[in-house]
Each structure stands twice: as structure tokens, then as C-alpha cells.
């Protein structure tokens, strides 16, 4: 009799536990079931994990999971109208099962023979058919359509960094053809050591305001150091000596008591795959501005400020370096990215 009661008690306990577990299991099983499909406008504050949607039924907060189907809508930009199928999650939130957006016109032909790459932050000036990227060269506008390859990122939201490959379209606009998260892109800056430099004698620091075309004053962790720049110094990768620019200097101790630079390397991006129309060059003159870097030369000209990319410099210059307020003449040409690129720099005074 006692054994029989123990068996009955164990069976009752198992049934009670089963009843407690059943609702949870049922809820999890229904978590991905679509309960409704809504159409609304993406609101500000939306992130890659949580979407704020303004619908006819009011404002909704919708979670975006790794399982959300975003193939029909990769851009969650404020003002964009999208359709979202929803499910109830066990966490009390609505979850996006699938997102879709209206198809865009893709009738423009693209010149894929010349591809450019830009990296920047997605700006709040972005519209439903134009991407606006804040880059180190300024604001860049890129058109896009449904053929855009977004395999390199799951979703795009404002304020995040992205790397975009783009080409020229038959409508004269630059068009984005692929996008990836900037953190996954490896084509950033490159390391470079001048061929005539002794790597055992090098120091890194920032250019000081006392710098001249002949003497570089470098602010380092050991104080301000002075380097003579001789005619045989390799400055091809570090010729812009404006205050604050970071440089690595390779040097030797001269018999005159000075440190002499044999090579100078600045923070310079990899040479881009932008093509330049070198058959149609222009020459501009102006003063070097203090915001110039190894990537962008800013000139104060009679027509206003001018920015020139420095990725196509050919080394045919009559000066080793440029400093703030120096007068220079620059030969430049238009690139396939719509920017002007400096080809050579000559000092005027």
C-alpha cells in the first residue's frame, strides 16, 4: 500500500510540473508566428536592434532579431515607409519577422569599369533614394536602388560607419553598388617605411607650429625634436607639415650636430582605385591652409577654398614639404569620384 501511494504521488508531481512547463513551451513555439502586418514610417531613434514605427494605429516599438528577414528592406531611415510583419515575443515586445519596402527605379546604367571606395558615417541628410555619407573629404551623396549589394552588413541606420563601393551612373550621379560595415573593411591605412631609412632610428610625434620648409619641429613623448630636411630625404609619404599632423621620422645624427631626416611618413590612406583623367589637367595656385593633411590638401585661392585629394601625387615636386601659408602651384585632374586630385606640387615662394 505504501509503495502504491509513493507511485501515485510521483505521477501527480510529474503532471503538475508538466502543466507549469506547457504554457512557456507554447509561448516559445508561437514566438515567430505572424500576428499582424503593419505599414508605417520609420522614426528617429531607430537602431539596428530596435525600430520605432509610426503607424495608423499609433507609435510602435519593434525589436529586430538575428532571425528577422531584412532582405526586402535594408535601410531603416527616418521618414521611410515600410511594411513589417509582427510576432509576439516572450519578452513582451513585438518582434519583426519580415520587413519590406517599395521597389525603387533601377533604370540607370552604371559604369562598373571604374569603382571607387569611400568610408564615412551615414548622415541624417540621407533620403530614400540618396545616401549621404560624412567622410573626411566632406559630405558625399550616392544614389542607390534595389540592386545594391548589402551582404556586408545586416541593416543600415543613421550614425553608423560604412564602407561603400560606388560607380558613375548614366544620370551623372555616383551610385552605391555595395555596402559593408566599416569595421569589417580592411582597406584603411597602410604602413610604409622609406627605402633609404634606418628603421632603428625613428620617432613618431605631431608637427609643431615652429616648423619651416627646412626644419621640422616634432612634438614627441620626449619633448620637441628638430630635424633637418635634406634634398635626399624621402618625403613622398609625409610632405604635409601643418600643425598637429602626426608623422613618423626616420633619421641619423649628422656631423653638424643636427638630426637629419632620411624619410618622413604621415598618416596616409591607401592609394584608391579611382581613375584620374590625366589628359585634362588644371593648375591652381594658392596658400596652404592649416587644416591640410597627408590625405587632403586645402588651398586658399582667389576663388575660395579648394580641396585636393593627395592619393595621386607623382613625386614630381620642386619642394620636399609644404607648410602652412606656403604659396604653391598644384597640377590637378578630375577623378572618377568627382573630386579633384593633386598630381604634382610646386612651391612659389
DOZATOR-740537 format. One record per residue (C-alpha): x, y, z. Coordinates in steps of 0.05 Angstrom, whole numbers, always signed. Example, Ala and Ser with C-alpha at 12.3 -4.5 7.8 and 13.67 -1.06 7.14 Angstrom:
2
+--------+--------+--------+
!   east !  north !     up !
+--------+--------+--------+
!   +246 !    -90 !   +156 !
!   +273 !    -21 !   +143 !
+--------+--------+--------+
//
This chain:
349
+--------+--------+--------+
!   east !  north !     up !
+--------+--------+--------+
!     +0 !     +0 !     +0 !
!    +56 !    +48 !    +18 !
!    +92 !    +35 !    -48 !
!    +27 !    +47 !    -85 !
!    +19 !   +115 !    -52 !
!    +91 !   +135 !    -69 !
!    +78 !   +118 !   -143 !
!    +13 !   +159 !   -143 !
!    +50 !   +218 !   -111 !
!   +106 !   +216 !   -163 !
!    +55 !   +214 !   -220 !
!    +18 !   +274 !   -192 !
!    +83 !   +313 !   -185 !
!   +102 !   +299 !   -257 !
!    +34 !   +322 !   -282 !
!    +39 !   +386 !   -242 !
!   +108 !   +402 !   -270 !
!    +82 !   +387 !   -340 !
!    +26 !   +437 !   -331 !
!    +75 !   +490 !   -307 !
!   +122 !   +480 !   -366 !
!    +68 !   +475 !   -420 !
!    +49 !   +549 !   -425 !
!   +121 !   +570 !   -432 !
!   +134 !   +519 !   -486 !
!    +71 !   +541 !   -522 !
!    +92 !   +614 !   -518 !
!   +161 !   +599 !   -547 !
!   +131 !   +558 !   -603 !
!    +86 !   +616 !   -622 !
!   +141 !   +670 !   -616 !
!   +155 !   +670 !   -691 !
!    +81 !   +665 !   -713 !
!    +58 !   +727 !   -751 !
!     +1 !   +761 !   -714 !
!     -5 !   +823 !   -759 !
!    +27 !   +862 !   -816 !
!    +31 !   +937 !   -808 !
!    +53 !   +994 !   -853 !
!    +85 !  +1055 !   -823 !
!   +140 !  +1107 !   -824 !
!   +208 !  +1096 !   -792 !
!   +220 !  +1146 !   -736 !
!   +283 !  +1179 !   -709 !
!   +318 !  +1139 !   -655 !
!   +314 !  +1074 !   -693 !
!   +374 !  +1029 !   -684 !
!   +396 !   +963 !   -713 !
!   +363 !   +927 !   -653 !
!   +300 !   +969 !   -640 !
!   +255 !  +1003 !   -691 !
!   +207 !  +1059 !   -677 !
!   +149 !  +1058 !   -726 !
!    +94 !  +1110 !   -734 !
!    +31 !  +1073 !   -759 !
!    -43 !  +1089 !   -767 !
!    -54 !  +1052 !   -701 !
!     -2 !  +1094 !   -664 !
!    +72 !  +1091 !   -650 !
!   +103 !  +1021 !   -643 !
!   +168 !   +994 !   -615 !
!   +191 !   +933 !   -654 !
!   +252 !   +891 !   -638 !
!   +297 !   +868 !   -695 !
!   +328 !   +799 !   -684 !
!   +381 !   +760 !   -720 !
!   +325 !   +718 !   -750 !
!   +288 !   +779 !   -778 !
!   +283 !   +776 !   -854 !
!   +312 !   +843 !   -877 !
!   +323 !   +822 !   -950 !
!   +266 !   +868 !   -972 !
!   +287 !   +928 !   -932 !
!   +359 !   +943 !   -912 !
!   +351 !  +1017 !   -897 !
!   +316 !  +1039 !   -834 !
!   +319 !  +1114 !   -846 !
!   +273 !  +1165 !   -813 !
!   +215 !  +1180 !   -860 !
!   +220 !  +1115 !   -899 !
!   +154 !  +1078 !   -907 !
!   +158 !  +1003 !   -897 !
!   +114 !   +942 !   -884 !
!   +130 !   +898 !   -824 !
!   +101 !   +830 !   -805 !
!    +99 !   +823 !   -730 !
!   +101 !   +769 !   -677 !
!    +94 !   +769 !   -602 !
!   +157 !   +753 !   -564 !
!   +161 !   +720 !   -496 !
!   +197 !   +784 !   -472 !
!   +133 !   +824 !   -482 !
!   +159 !   +862 !   -543 !
!   +134 !   +860 !   -614 !
!   +186 !   +827 !   -659 !
!   +197 !   +839 !   -734 !
!   +190 !   +775 !   -774 !
!   +199 !   +807 !   -842 !
!   +209 !   +879 !   -868 !
!   +195 !   +903 !   -939 !
!   +199 !   +970 !   -974 !
!   +172 !   +995 !  -1041 !
!   +215 !   +979 !  -1101 !
!   +258 !  +1035 !  -1129 !
!   +275 !  +1055 !  -1201 !
!   +336 !  +1018 !  -1227 !
!   +334 !  +1040 !  -1300 !
!   +400 !  +1080 !  -1296 !
!   +460 !  +1045 !  -1328 !
!   +524 !  +1042 !  -1287 !
!   +597 !  +1044 !  -1309 !
!   +625 !   +986 !  -1268 !
!   +693 !   +990 !  -1303 !
!   +715 !  +1043 !  -1253 !
!   +698 !  +1030 !  -1180 !
!   +713 !  +1078 !  -1122 !
!   +712 !  +1063 !  -1048 !
!   +692 !  +1113 !   -993 !
!   +683 !  +1106 !   -918 !
!   +640 !  +1150 !   -875 !
!   +583 !  +1159 !   -826 !
!   +512 !  +1154 !   -851 !
!   +485 !  +1226 !   -845 !
!   +415 !  +1247 !   -825 !
!   +412 !  +1283 !   -892 !
!   +402 !  +1214 !   -924 !
!   +338 !  +1207 !   -964 !
!   +300 !  +1146 !   -991 !
!   +340 !  +1145 !  -1056 !
!   +404 !  +1182 !  -1037 !
!   +456 !  +1161 !   -986 !
!   +493 !  +1218 !   -952 !
!   +559 !  +1200 !   -921 !
!   +600 !  +1245 !   -875 !
!   +671 !  +1230 !   -898 !
!   +738 !  +1262 !   -884 !
!   +730 !  +1297 !   -951 !
!   +662 !  +1326 !   -934 !
!   +590 !  +1305 !   -947 !
!   +583 !  +1256 !  -1004 !
!   +517 !  +1238 !  -1039 !
!   +507 !  +1170 !  -1070 !
!   +445 !  +1145 !  -1105 !
!   +422 !  +1073 !  -1094 !
!   +368 !  +1024 !  -1116 !
!   +345 !   +952 !  -1102 !
!   +406 !   +923 !  -1138 !
!   +451 !   +948 !  -1081 !
!   +494 !   +892 !  -1052 !
!   +487 !   +895 !   -976 !
!   +516 !   +827 !   -959 !
!   +569 !   +862 !   -918 !
!   +520 !   +890 !   -867 !
!   +454 !   +867 !   -839 !
!   +420 !   +935 !   -837 !
!   +436 !  +1009 !   -843 !
!   +419 !  +1063 !   -792 !
!   +440 !  +1135 !   -781 !
!   +504 !  +1150 !   -744 !
!   +539 !  +1084 !   -761 !
!   +603 !  +1078 !   -803 !
!   +601 !  +1043 !   -870 !
!   +647 !  +1029 !   -929 !
!   +613 !  +1040 !   -996 !
!   +636 !  +1020 !  -1066 !
!   +608 !  +1066 !  -1119 !
!   +609 !  +1079 !  -1194 !
!   +586 !  +1133 !  -1242 !
!   +515 !  +1127 !  -1270 !
!   +486 !  +1149 !  -1336 !
!   +450 !  +1204 !  -1298 !
!   +518 !  +1234 !  -1278 !
!   +509 !  +1215 !  -1205 !
!   +553 !  +1169 !  -1165 !
!   +515 !  +1105 !  -1147 !
!   +528 !  +1058 !  -1089 !
!   +536 !   +986 !  -1113 !
!   +557 !   +952 !  -1048 !
!   +559 !   +970 !   -974 !
!   +593 !   +938 !   -914 !
!   +604 !   +955 !   -841 !
!   +667 !   +998 !   -836 !
!   +694 !   +954 !   -781 !
!   +697 !   +895 !   -829 !
!   +734 !   +933 !   -883 !
!   +809 !   +923 !   -886 !
!   +829 !   +975 !   -938 !
!   +844 !  +1031 !   -889 !
!   +914 !  +1059 !   -878 !
!   +978 !  +1026 !   -897 !
!  +1046 !  +1023 !   -863 !
!  +1105 !  +1047 !   -904 !
!  +1180 !  +1051 !   -890 !
!  +1223 !  +1094 !   -936 !
!  +1274 !  +1051 !   -974 !
!  +1333 !  +1095 !   -954 !
!  +1316 !  +1097 !   -880 !
!  +1345 !  +1062 !   -820 !
!  +1284 !  +1035 !   -783 !
!  +1324 !  +1030 !   -718 !
!  +1326 !  +1107 !   -714 !
!  +1255 !  +1132 !   -717 !
!  +1207 !  +1172 !   -675 !
!  +1133 !  +1189 !   -680 !
!  +1101 !  +1255 !   -660 !
!  +1059 !  +1315 !   -681 !
!  +1083 !  +1374 !   -722 !
!  +1096 !  +1436 !   -681 !
!  +1078 !  +1507 !   -703 !
!  +1152 !  +1527 !   -709 !
!  +1162 !  +1481 !   -768 !
!  +1192 !  +1511 !   -832 !
!  +1205 !  +1481 !   -901 !
!  +1276 !  +1464 !   -879 !
!  +1268 !  +1446 !   -806 !
!  +1215 !  +1400 !   -778 !
!  +1196 !  +1412 !   -705 !
!  +1164 !  +1348 !   -679 !
!  +1129 !  +1345 !   -611 !
!  +1143 !  +1275 !   -583 !
!  +1137 !  +1240 !   -516 !
!  +1209 !  +1261 !   -503 !
!  +1197 !  +1334 !   -519 !
!  +1203 !  +1376 !   -583 !
!  +1256 !  +1349 !   -631 !
!  +1286 !  +1385 !   -692 !
!  +1302 !  +1351 !   -757 !
!  +1337 !  +1380 !   -818 !
!  +1304 !  +1360 !   -883 !
!  +1358 !  +1350 !   -936 !
!  +1350 !  +1344 !  -1011 !
!  +1357 !  +1268 !  -1009 !
!  +1303 !  +1258 !   -955 !
!  +1245 !  +1215 !   -977 !
!  +1182 !  +1256 !   -961 !
!  +1137 !  +1225 !  -1013 !
!  +1092 !  +1197 !   -959 !
!  +1098 !  +1254 !   -910 !
!  +1103 !  +1321 !   -944 !
!  +1047 !  +1360 !   -910 !
!  +1076 !  +1391 !   -847 !
!  +1019 !  +1430 !   -817 !
!  +1010 !  +1437 !   -741 !
!   +982 !  +1375 !   -707 !
!   +994 !  +1326 !   -765 !
!  +1022 !  +1260 !   -740 !
!  +1088 !  +1240 !   -772 !
!  +1140 !  +1185 !   -764 !
!  +1210 !  +1209 !   -778 !
!  +1270 !  +1164 !   -795 !
!  +1335 !  +1199 !   -781 !
!  +1410 !  +1198 !   -767 !
!  +1457 !  +1241 !   -726 !
!  +1495 !  +1289 !   -771 !
!  +1566 !  +1314 !   -761 !
!  +1538 !  +1385 !   -755 !
!  +1503 !  +1367 !   -690 !
!  +1434 !  +1364 !   -722 !
!  +1387 !  +1305 !   -731 !
!  +1375 !  +1295 !   -805 !
!  +1311 !  +1264 !   -832 !
!  +1322 !  +1209 !   -883 !
!  +1249 !  +1193 !   -891 !
!  +1182 !  +1220 !   -866 !
!  +1116 !  +1182 !   -864 !
!  +1048 !  +1212 !   -848 !
!   +981 !  +1181 !   -835 !
!   +961 !  +1168 !   -906 !
!   +906 !  +1124 !   -934 !
!   +919 !  +1070 !   -985 !
!   +921 !  +1094 !  -1057 !
!   +849 !  +1089 !  -1081 !
!   +825 !  +1054 !  -1144 !
!   +796 !  +1119 !  -1170 !
!   +816 !  +1134 !  -1242 !
!   +841 !  +1204 !  -1259 !
!   +835 !  +1239 !  -1326 !
!   +908 !  +1259 !  -1332 !
!   +897 !  +1281 !  -1404 !
!   +857 !  +1341 !  -1379 !
!   +895 !  +1375 !  -1323 !
!   +887 !  +1442 !  -1290 !
!   +936 !  +1485 !  -1250 !
!   +914 !  +1523 !  -1188 !
!   +954 !  +1569 !  -1142 !
!   +942 !  +1588 !  -1070 !
!   +965 !  +1585 !   -998 !
!   +967 !  +1521 !   -959 !
!   +915 !  +1521 !   -903 !
!   +927 !  +1496 !   -833 !
!   +874 !  +1440 !   -839 !
!   +913 !  +1406 !   -895 !
!   +932 !  +1333 !   -882 !
!   +970 !  +1279 !   -918 !
!   +904 !  +1258 !   -950 !
!   +874 !  +1326 !   -967 !
!   +910 !  +1390 !   -988 !
!   +868 !  +1451 !   -973 !
!   +885 !  +1514 !  -1013 !
!   +863 !  +1586 !  -1002 !
!   +856 !  +1611 !  -1074 !
!   +829 !  +1674 !  -1106 !
!   +765 !  +1635 !  -1119 !
!   +757 !  +1610 !  -1048 !
!   +777 !  +1547 !  -1011 !
!   +795 !  +1487 !  -1053 !
!   +806 !  +1415 !  -1030 !
!   +851 !  +1367 !  -1069 !
!   +860 !  +1294 !  -1055 !
!   +932 !  +1273 !  -1046 !
!   +928 !  +1199 !  -1067 !
!   +954 !  +1211 !  -1138 !
!  +1017 !  +1252 !  -1123 !
!  +1071 !  +1230 !  -1172 !
!  +1131 !  +1258 !  -1135 !
!  +1150 !  +1309 !  -1188 !
!  +1153 !  +1367 !  -1140 !
!  +1205 !  +1422 !  -1133 !
!  +1195 !  +1424 !  -1057 !
!  +1204 !  +1369 !  -1006 !
!  +1149 !  +1391 !   -959 !
!  +1091 !  +1441 !   -954 !
!  +1076 !  +1482 !   -891 !
!  +1020 !  +1528 !   -870 !
!  +1014 !  +1593 !   -911 !
!  +1064 !  +1569 !   -963 !
!  +1046 !  +1591 !  -1034 !
!  +1042 !  +1532 !  -1081 !
!  +1022 !  +1515 !  -1152 !
!   +986 !  +1449 !  -1159 !
!   +973 !  +1409 !  -1223 !
!   +909 !  +1370 !  -1214 !
!   +857 !  +1330 !  -1251 !
!   +786 !  +1306 !  -1241 !
!   +776 !  +1236 !  -1214 !
!   +721 !  +1185 !  -1226 !
!   +697 !  +1201 !  -1155 !
!   +682 !  +1273 !  -1177 !
!   +738 !  +1301 !  -1134 !
!   +800 !  +1339 !  -1158 !
!   +865 !  +1301 !  -1146 !
!   +933 !  +1334 !  -1139 !
!   +985 !  +1305 !  -1187 !
!  +1045 !  +1349 !  -1170 !
!  +1060 !  +1408 !  -1124 !
!  +1110 !  +1464 !  -1137 !
!  +1128 !  +1518 !  -1086 !
!  +1123 !  +1590 !  -1109 !
!  +1154 !  +1630 !  -1052 !
+--------+--------+--------+
//
